[in-house]
Amino acid sequence: MVVGKKLLKRAVDRNKVKRIIREQFRMQRPSLPVCDLVVRLAVKPGVLDGKLLAGDFLALLDKLRRPRPKRET
């Protein structure tokens, strides 16, 4: 998990984001497919609202649960 200083200057804010993501991942882990994940904060969040961050992360995890169409080669 990566939260860069450029996006969140204060360590308290970076740790809060990491804590929220870790907790949501821990709760959703049994229903996720077996794979490695890299979580990186790409844009600076406007407000550090825990419920909003958790909701965004859960939406991303839902994409992992969806069956992907098989590619034809």
Phi and psi restraints in degrees (range 20) as a CNS / XPLOR table:
assign (resid 1 and name C) (resid 2 and name N)
       (resid 2 and name CA) (resid 2 and name C) 1.0 -128.6 20.0 2
assign (resid 2 and name N) (resid 2 and name CA)
       (resid 2 and name C) (resid 3 and name N) 1.0 124.9 20.0 2
assign (resid 2 and name C) (resid 3 and name N)
       (resid 3 and name CA) (resid 3 and name C) 1.0 -129.8 20.0 2
assign (resid 3 and name N) (resid 3 and name CA)
       (resid 3 and name C) (resid 4 and name N) 1.0 105.0 20.0 2
assign (resid 3 and name C) (resid 4 and name N)
       (resid 4 and name CA) (resid 4 and name C) 1.0 -75.9 20.0 2
assign (resid 4 and name N) (resid 4 and name CA)
       (resid 4 and name C) (resid 5 and name N) 1.0 156.4 20.0 2
assign (resid 4 and name C) (resid 5 and name N)
       (resid 5 and name CA) (resid 5 and name C) 1.0 -66.8 20.0 2
assign (resid 5 and name N) (resid 5 and name CA)
       (resid 5 and name C) (resid 6 and name N) 1.0 -26.7 20.0 2
assign (resid 5 and name C) (resid 6 and name N)
       (resid 6 and name CA) (resid 6 and name C) 1.0 -65.0 20.0 2
assign (resid 6 and name N) (resid 6 and name CA)
       (resid 6 and name C) (resid 7 and name N) 1.0 -31.1 20.0 2
assign (resid 6 and name C) (resid 7 and name N)
       (resid 7 and name CA) (resid 7 and name C) 1.0 -89.0 20.0 2
assign (resid 7 and name N) (resid 7 and name CA)
       (resid 7 and name C) (resid 8 and name N) 1.0 -41.4 20.0 2
assign (resid 7 and name C) (resid 8 and name N)
       (resid 8 and name CA) (resid 8 and name C) 1.0 -130.3 20.0 2
assign (resid 8 and name N) (resid 8 and name CA)
       (resid 8 and name C) (resid 9 and name N) 1.0 109.5 20.0 2
assign (resid 8 and name C) (resid 9 and name N)
       (resid 9 and name CA) (resid 9 and name C) 1.0 -68.2 20.0 2
assign (resid 9 and name N) (resid 9 and name CA)
       (resid 9 and name C) (resid 10 and name N) 1.0 -42.2 20.0 2
assign (resid 9 and name C) (resid 10 and name N)
       (resid 10 and name CA) (resid 10 and name C) 1.0 -84.3 20.0 2
assign (resid 10 and name N) (resid 10 and name CA)
       (resid 10 and name C) (resid 11 and name N) 1.0 135.3 20.0 2
assign (resid 10 and name C) (resid 11 and name N)
       (resid 11 and name CA) (resid 11 and name C) 1.0 -61.1 20.0 2
assign (resid 11 and name N) (resid 11 and name CA)
       (resid 11 and name C) (resid 12 and name N) 1.0 -33.0 20.0 2
assign (resid 11 and name C) (resid 12 and name N)
       (resid 12 and name CA) (resid 12 and name C) 1.0 -60.6 20.0 2
assign (resid 12 and name N) (resid 12 and name CA)
       (resid 12 and name C) (resid 13 and name N) 1.0 -42.2 20.0 2
assign (resid 12 and name C) (resid 13 and name N)
       (resid 13 and name CA) (resid 13 and name C) 1.0 -69.9 20.0 2
assign (resid 13 and name N) (resid 13 and name CA)
       (resid 13 and name C) (resid 14 and name N) 1.0 -42.0 20.0 2
assign (resid 13 and name C) (resid 14 and name N)
       (resid 14 and name CA) (resid 14 and name C) 1.0 -61.5 20.0 2
assign (resid 14 and name N) (resid 14 and name CA)
       (resid 14 and name C) (resid 15 and name N) 1.0 -42.9 20.0 2
assign (resid 14 and name C) (resid 15 and name N)
       (resid 15 and name CA) (resid 15 and name C) 1.0 -66.8 20.0 2
assign (resid 15 and name N) (resid 15 and name CA)
       (resid 15 and name C) (resid 16 and name N) 1.0 -35.2 20.0 2
assign (resid 15 and name C) (resid 16 and name N)
       (resid 16 and name CA) (resid 16 and name C) 1.0 -63.2 20.0 2
assign (resid 16 and name N) (resid 16 and name CA)
       (resid 16 and name C) (resid 17 and name N) 1.0 -44.3 20.0 2
assign (resid 16 and name C) (resid 17 and name N)
       (resid 17 and name CA) (resid 17 and name C) 1.0 -61.7 20.0 2
assign (resid 17 and name N) (resid 17 and name CA)
       (resid 17 and name C) (resid 18 and name N) 1.0 -46.1 20.0 2
assign (resid 17 and name C) (resid 18 and name N)
       (resid 18 and name CA) (resid 18 and name C) 1.0 -61.5 20.0 2
assign (resid 18 and name N) (resid 18 and name CA)
       (resid 18 and name C) (resid 19 and name N) 1.0 -41.5 20.0 2
assign (resid 18 and name C) (resid 19 and name N)
       (resid 19 and name CA) (resid 19 and name C) 1.0 -63.5 20.0 2
assign (resid 19 and name N) (resid 19 and name CA)
       (resid 19 and name C) (resid 20 and name N) 1.0 -43.0 20.0 2
assign (resid 19 and name C) (resid 20 and name N)
       (resid 20 and name CA) (resid 20 and name C) 1.0 -64.8 20.0 2
assign (resid 20 and name N) (resid 20 and name CA)
       (resid 20 and name C) (resid 21 and name N) 1.0 -45.6 20.0 2
assign (resid 20 and name C) (resid 21 and name N)
       (resid 21 and name CA) (resid 21 and name C) 1.0 -64.7 20.0 2
assign (resid 21 and name N) (resid 21 and name CA)
       (resid 21 and name C) (resid 22 and name N) 1.0 -44.4 20.0 2
assign (resid 21 and name C) (resid 22 and name N)
       (resid 22 and name CA) (resid 22 and name C) 1.0 -60.2 20.0 2
assign (resid 22 and name N) (resid 22 and name CA)
       (resid 22 and name C) (resid 23 and name N) 1.0 -42.9 20.0 2
assign (resid 22 and name C) (resid 23 and name N)
       (resid 23 and name CA) (resid 23 and name C) 1.0 -66.5 20.0 2
assign (resid 23 and name N) (resid 23 and name CA)
       (resid 23 and name C) (resid 24 and name N) 1.0 -43.6 20.0 2
assign (resid 23 and name C) (resid 24 and name N)
       (resid 24 and name CA) (resid 24 and name C) 1.0 -64.7 20.0 2
assign (resid 24 and name N) (resid 24 and name CA)
       (resid 24 and name C) (resid 25 and name N) 1.0 -39.7 20.0 2
assign (resid 24 and name C) (resid 25 and name N)
       (resid 25 and name CA) (resid 25 and name C) 1.0 -63.3 20.0 2
assign (resid 25 and name N) (resid 25 and name CA)
       (resid 25 and name C) (resid 26 and name N) 1.0 -43.7 20.0 2
assign (resid 25 and name C) (resid 26 and name N)
       (resid 26 and name CA) (resid 26 and name C) 1.0 -59.9 20.0 2
assign (resid 26 and name N) (resid 26 and name CA)
       (resid 26 and name C) (resid 27 and name N) 1.0 -40.6 20.0 2
assign (resid 26 and name C) (resid 27 and name N)
       (resid 27 and name CA) (resid 27 and name C) 1.0 -72.5 20.0 2
assign (resid 27 and name N) (resid 27 and name CA)
       (resid 27 and name C) (resid 28 and name N) 1.0 -31.5 20.0 2
assign (resid 27 and name C) (resid 28 and name N)
       (resid 28 and name CA) (resid 28 and name C) 1.0 -95.0 20.0 2
assign (resid 28 and name N) (resid 28 and name CA)
       (resid 28 and name C) (resid 29 and name N) 1.0 -6.8 20.0 2
assign (resid 28 and name C) (resid 29 and name N)
       (resid 29 and name CA) (resid 29 and name C) 1.0 -53.3 20.0 2
assign (resid 29 and name N) (resid 29 and name CA)
       (resid 29 and name C) (resid 30 and name N) 1.0 -43.7 20.0 2
assign (resid 29 and name C) (resid 30 and name N)
       (resid 30 and name CA) (resid 30 and name C) 1.0 -61.8 20.0 2
assign (resid 30 and name N) (resid 30 and name CA)
       (resid 30 and name C) (resid 31 and name N) 1.0 -27.6 20.0 2
assign (resid 30 and name C) (resid 31 and name N)
       (resid 31 and name CA) (resid 31 and name C) 1.0 -95.3 20.0 2
assign (resid 31 and name N) (resid 31 and name CA)
       (resid 31 and name C) (resid 32 and name N) 1.0 3.0 20.0 2
assign (resid 31 and name C) (resid 32 and name N)
       (resid 32 and name CA) (resid 32 and name C) 1.0 -93.3 20.0 2
assign (resid 32 and name N) (resid 32 and name CA)
       (resid 32 and name C) (resid 33 and name N) 1.0 151.0 20.0 2
assign (resid 32 and name C) (resid 33 and name N)
       (resid 33 and name CA) (resid 33 and name C) 1.0 -69.7 20.0 2
assign (resid 33 and name N) (resid 33 and name CA)
       (resid 33 and name C) (resid 34 and name N) 1.0 158.5 20.0 2
assign (resid 33 and name C) (resid 34 and name N)
       (resid 34 and name CA) (resid 34 and name C) 1.0 -77.4 20.0 2
assign (resid 34 and name N) (resid 34 and name CA)
       (resid 34 and name C) (resid 35 and name N) 1.0 112.1 20.0 2
assign (resid 34 and name C) (resid 35 and name N)
       (resid 35 and name CA) (resid 35 and name C) 1.0 -166.8 20.0 2
assign (resid 35 and name N) (resid 35 and name CA)
       (resid 35 and name C) (resid 36 and name N) 1.0 164.6 20.0 2
assign (resid 35 and name C) (resid 36 and name N)
       (resid 36 and name CA) (resid 36 and name C) 1.0 -89.9 20.0 2
assign (resid 36 and name N) (resid 36 and name CA)
       (resid 36 and name C) (resid 37 and name N) 1.0 141.4 20.0 2
assign (resid 36 and name C) (resid 37 and name N)
       (resid 37 and name CA) (resid 37 and name C) 1.0 -124.2 20.0 2
assign (resid 37 and name N) (resid 37 and name CA)
       (resid 37 and name C) (resid 38 and name N) 1.0 142.4 20.0 2
assign (resid 37 and name C) (resid 38 and name N)
       (resid 38 and name CA) (resid 38 and name C) 1.0 -121.1 20.0 2
assign (resid 38 and name N) (resid 38 and name CA)
       (resid 38 and name C) (resid 39 and name N) 1.0 122.2 20.0 2
assign (resid 38 and name C) (resid 39 and name N)
       (resid 39 and name CA) (resid 39 and name C) 1.0 -109.9 20.0 2
assign (resid 39 and name N) (resid 39 and name CA)
       (resid 39 and name C) (resid 40 and name N) 1.0 123.0 20.0 2
assign (resid 39 and name C) (resid 40 and name N)
       (resid 40 and name CA) (resid 40 and name C) 1.0 -134.4 20.0 2
assign (resid 40 and name N) (resid 40 and name CA)
       (resid 40 and name C) (resid 41 and name N) 1.0 132.1 20.0 2
assign (resid 40 and name C) (resid 41 and name N)
       (resid 41 and name CA) (resid 41 and name C) 1.0 -75.4 20.0 2
assign (resid 41 and name N) (resid 41 and name CA)
       (resid 41 and name C) (resid 42 and name N) 1.0 120.0 20.0 2
assign (resid 41 and name C) (resid 42 and name N)
       (resid 42 and name CA) (resid 42 and name C) 1.0 -98.0 20.0 2
assign (resid 42 and name N) (resid 42 and name CA)
       (resid 42 and name C) (resid 43 and name N) 1.0 -32.0 20.0 2
assign (resid 42 and name C) (resid 43 and name N)
       (resid 43 and name CA) (resid 43 and name C) 1.0 -129.2 20.0 2
assign (resid 43 and name N) (resid 43 and name CA)
       (resid 43 and name C) (resid 44 and name N) 1.0 149.8 20.0 2
assign (resid 43 and name C) (resid 44 and name N)
       (resid 44 and name CA) (resid 44 and name C) 1.0 -69.8 20.0 2
assign (resid 44 and name N) (resid 44 and name CA)
       (resid 44 and name C) (resid 45 and name N) 1.0 124.5 20.0 2
assign (resid 44 and name C) (resid 45 and name N)
       (resid 45 and name CA) (resid 45 and name C) 1.0 -70.1 20.0 2
assign (resid 45 and name N) (resid 45 and name CA)
       (resid 45 and name C) (resid 46 and name N) 1.0 142.2 20.0 2
assign (resid 45 and name C) (resid 46 and name N)
       (resid 46 and name CA) (resid 46 and name C) 1.0 -65.2 20.0 2
assign (resid 46 and name N) (resid 46 and name CA)
       (resid 46 and name C) (resid 47 and name N) 1.0 -56.7 20.0 2
assign (resid 46 and name C) (resid 47 and name N)
       (resid 47 and name CA) (resid 47 and name C) 1.0 -125.8 20.0 2
assign (resid 47 and name N) (resid 47 and name CA)
       (resid 47 and name C) (resid 48 and name N) 1.0 138.0 20.0 2
assign (resid 47 and name C) (resid 48 and name N)
       (resid 48 and name CA) (resid 48 and name C) 1.0 -84.8 20.0 2
assign (resid 48 and name N) (resid 48 and name CA)
       (resid 48 and name C) (resid 49 and name N) 1.0 72.1 20.0 2
assign (resid 48 and name C) (resid 49 and name N)
       (resid 49 and name CA) (resid 49 and name C) 1.0 -93.2 20.0 2
assign (resid 49 and name N) (resid 49 and name CA)
       (resid 49 and name C) (resid 50 and name N) 1.0 119.9 20.0 2
assign (resid 49 and name C) (resid 50 and name N)
       (resid 50 and name CA) (resid 50 and name C) 1.0 -59.2 20.0 2
assign (resid 50 and name N) (resid 50 and name CA)
       (resid 50 and name C) (resid 51 and name N) 1.0 -42.1 20.0 2
assign (resid 50 and name C) (resid 51 and name N)
       (resid 51 and name CA) (resid 51 and name C) 1.0 -67.7 20.0 2
assign (resid 51 and name N) (resid 51 and name CA)
       (resid 51 and name C) (resid 52 and name N) 1.0 -36.9 20.0 2
assign (resid 51 and name C) (resid 52 and name N)
       (resid 52 and name CA) (resid 52 and name C) 1.0 -68.6 20.0 2
assign (resid 52 and name N) (resid 52 and name CA)
       (resid 52 and name C) (resid 53 and name N) 1.0 -44.7 20.0 2
assign (resid 52 and name C) (resid 53 and name N)
       (resid 53 and name CA) (resid 53 and name C) 1.0 -61.7 20.0 2
assign (resid 53 and name N) (resid 53 and name CA)
       (resid 53 and name C) (resid 54 and name N) 1.0 -44.0 20.0 2
assign (resid 53 and name C) (resid 54 and name N)
       (resid 54 and name CA) (resid 54 and name C) 1.0 -63.2 20.0 2
assign (resid 54 and name N) (resid 54 and name CA)
       (resid 54 and name C) (resid 55 and name N) 1.0 -41.6 20.0 2
assign (resid 54 and name C) (resid 55 and name N)
       (resid 55 and name CA) (resid 55 and name C) 1.0 -63.5 20.0 2
assign (resid 55 and name N) (resid 55 and name CA)
       (resid 55 and name C) (resid 56 and name N) 1.0 -41.5 20.0 2
assign (resid 55 and name C) (resid 56 and name N)
       (resid 56 and name CA) (resid 56 and name C) 1.0 -64.1 20.0 2
assign (resid 56 and name N) (resid 56 and name CA)
       (resid 56 and name C) (resid 57 and name N) 1.0 -42.2 20.0 2
assign (resid 56 and name C) (resid 57 and name N)
       (resid 57 and name CA) (resid 57 and name C) 1.0 -67.3 20.0 2
assign (resid 57 and name N) (resid 57 and name CA)
       (resid 57 and name C) (resid 58 and name N) 1.0 -40.4 20.0 2
assign (resid 57 and name C) (resid 58 and name N)
       (resid 58 and name CA) (resid 58 and name C) 1.0 -63.8 20.0 2
assign (resid 58 and name N) (resid 58 and name CA)
       (resid 58 and name C) (resid 59 and name N) 1.0 -34.8 20.0 2
assign (resid 58 and name C) (resid 59 and name N)
       (resid 59 and name CA) (resid 59 and name C) 1.0 -64.2 20.0 2
assign (resid 59 and name N) (resid 59 and name CA)
       (resid 59 and name C) (resid 60 and name N) 1.0 -37.9 20.0 2
assign (resid 59 and name C) (resid 60 and name N)
       (resid 60 and name CA) (resid 60 and name C) 1.0 -67.5 20.0 2
assign (resid 60 and name N) (resid 60 and name CA)
       (resid 60 and name C) (resid 61 and name N) 1.0 -39.3 20.0 2
assign (resid 60 and name C) (resid 61 and name N)
       (resid 61 and name CA) (resid 61 and name C) 1.0 -66.6 20.0 2
assign (resid 61 and name N) (resid 61 and name CA)
       (resid 61 and name C) (resid 62 and name N) 1.0 -31.8 20.0 2
assign (resid 61 and name C) (resid 62 and name N)
       (resid 62 and name CA) (resid 62 and name C) 1.0 -62.9 20.0 2
assign (resid 62 and name N) (resid 62 and name CA)
       (resid 62 and name C) (resid 63 and name N) 1.0 -33.4 20.0 2
assign (resid 62 and name C) (resid 63 and name N)
       (resid 63 and name CA) (resid 63 and name C) 1.0 -63.1 20.0 2
assign (resid 63 and name N) (resid 63 and name CA)
       (resid 63 and name C) (resid 64 and name N) 1.0 -33.5 20.0 2
assign (resid 63 and name C) (resid 64 and name N)
       (resid 64 and name CA) (resid 64 and name C) 1.0 -68.5 20.0 2
assign (resid 64 and name N) (resid 64 and name CA)
       (resid 64 and name C) (resid 65 and name N) 1.0 -31.6 20.0 2
assign (resid 64 and name C) (resid 65 and name N)
       (resid 65 and name CA) (resid 65 and name C) 1.0 -75.6 20.0 2
assign (resid 65 and name N) (resid 65 and name CA)
       (resid 65 and name C) (resid 66 and name N) 1.0 -24.1 20.0 2
assign (resid 65 and name C) (resid 66 and name N)
       (resid 66 and name CA) (resid 66 and name C) 1.0 -68.4 20.0 2
assign (resid 66 and name N) (resid 66 and name CA)
       (resid 66 and name C) (resid 67 and name N) 1.0 138.5 20.0 2
assign (resid 66 and name C) (resid 67 and name N)
       (resid 67 and name CA) (resid 67 and name C) 1.0 -69.6 20.0 2
assign (resid 67 and name N) (resid 67 and name CA)
       (resid 67 and name C) (resid 68 and name N) 1.0 135.3 20.0 2
assign (resid 67 and name C) (resid 68 and name N)
       (resid 68 and name CA) (resid 68 and name C) 1.0 -91.2 20.0 2
assign (resid 68 and name N) (resid 68 and name CA)
       (resid 68 and name C) (resid 69 and name N) 1.0 140.6 20.0 2
assign (resid 68 and name C) (resid 69 and name N)
       (resid 69 and name CA) (resid 69 and name C) 1.0 -66.0 20.0 2
assign (resid 69 and name N) (resid 69 and name CA)
       (resid 69 and name C) (resid 70 and name N) 1.0 141.8 20.0 2
assign (resid 69 and name C) (resid 70 and name N)
       (resid 70 and name CA) (resid 70 and name C) 1.0 -76.2 20.0 2
assign (resid 70 and name N) (resid 70 and name CA)
       (resid 70 and name C) (resid 71 and name N) 1.0 138.4 20.0 2
assign (resid 70 and name C) (resid 71 and name N)
       (resid 71 and name CA) (resid 71 and name C) 1.0 -81.7 20.0 2
assign (resid 71 and name N) (resid 71 and name CA)
       (resid 71 and name C) (resid 72 and name N) 1.0 141.2 20.0 2
assign (resid 71 and name C) (resid 72 and name N)
       (resid 72 and name CA) (resid 72 and name C) 1.0 -102.1 20.0 2
assign (resid 72 and name N) (resid 72 and name CA)
       (resid 72 and name C) (resid 73 and name N) 1.0 128.3 20.0 2
